[in-house]
Amino acid sequence: MIRIAGLAGIALILATGAFAQQAPLLSGEKAFGDWKADRPGVRRLLKPQDQPKPDVAESASKGGGVTDRPEGAKPQLPPGFSAELVASGIDSPRAVRVAPNGDLFVADSRANQVRVYRLAEGSAKPAETSIFAKGLTRPYGIAFYPPGDKPQWVYVANSNSVVRFPYRDGDLEASGEPETIVAKVPASHHWTRDIAFAPDGKTLYLSVGSGSNIAEDMSARPKGGLEDWTKSQPLGAAWGPEEGRADVLAFDPDGSNRRTVATGLRNCSGMTVQPATGALWCVVNERDELGDNVPFEYATAVKDGAFYGWPWYYIGDNEDPRHKGARPDLAGKVTVPDVLIQEHSAPLNIAFYDGGNFPADYKGDAFVTLHGSWNRNVRTGYKVVRLRFKDGKPTG
């Protein structure tokens, strides 16, 4: 996405020619970045032990502003790649999904609608555009069901529900009214809801972010006591206003049979299924106000039954000092995520590359979009990063 003076556009990235040599690998403290020094090709490896101690007193508020895009300006790309503007003048394009026939479905969240762009043959310019559905509630996630070449439904995740529309290949407008599949999803604070289907089409995944930074409004103990709560709830489940939040949930495609897949993911703002393995992946916005370099954001394969720490812990057994001593029973039970990302980068979405146009070593890798920091003295983010994989597993 390119942010342009309060409007936005969709960019298409193409591989066009010769490719550059691999850049040196930055690790440890050298891997902590500054957006002004960032360039395509810079590689970073971050490990849990690279994370410094938290500093509650050190909390910056330095978000990037929105400015006019200079005439002809394009994103910086590695040699051999080019970027073309597909569309502009969109109010708030937060997520893009590609239909089996190649149409681009765009969640225009602030306008409460889903747009469709059909590109002209051999061009980045749309031959047709349409509003597929409107009157939604901050739509974000989009998924086609059943998976494969002939979906019959388009599922859309509103901030407070999941709905679906009848769909036939090539539809530019919904042919029927929305059918509610999942209702009463809490919508305050983190409102982006992503969805994805398991490869066999039997499971619908839904991410629900937390209702706060660190569960400030959650009582110290759940009603009825912690012992009873832990016996009846998934590992690490929050309660009160955070019940059912900071979770990845699963349903049957008709919305029945709700269950919790994983807990403690503060805001899984983007989800996808890895083509090579069928594993569900999340990119997660971690908590704020613990200092410039605490804690790491992350991308991870979501393990069934796992607890990822929020709000009591982060990146393994690192206890949040604002919840010191609150949940000693969870120590040693926190799952460490697979790939760590620069703190406060705000990863928004993830997509695996399974095409044939980029160099061969890109196949099977993932791309993650980073919104960019506000809670950091030295700004970072505002970019797309590539996650390297080998034999279906991330290299870090």
Beta strands, then each sheet from edge to edge (+ up, - down):
strand 1: 2-4
strand 2: 7-15
strand 3: 25-27
strand 4: 43-45
strand 5: 81-90
strand 6: 93-98
strand 7: 104-108
strand 8: 113-119
strand 9: 126-134
strand 10: 142-145
strand 11: 153-157
strand 12: 162-166
strand 13: 179-182
strand 14: 195-197
strand 15: 204-208
strand 16: 247-251
strand 17: 259-262
strand 18: 268-273
strand 19: 280-284
strand 20: 297-301
strand 21: 313-314
strand 22: 318-319
strand 23: 339-341
strand 24: 347-352
strand 25: 366-370
strand 26: 383-387
strand 27: 389-390
strand 28: 393-394
sheet 1: 1+ 2- 5+
sheet 2: 3+ 4+
sheet 3: 6+ 7- 8+ 9-
sheet 4: 10+ 11- 12+ 13-
sheet 5: 14+ 15- 16+ 17-
sheet 6: 18+ 19- 20+ 23-
sheet 7: 21+ 22-
sheet 8: 24+ 25- 26+
sheet 9: 27+ 28-
end
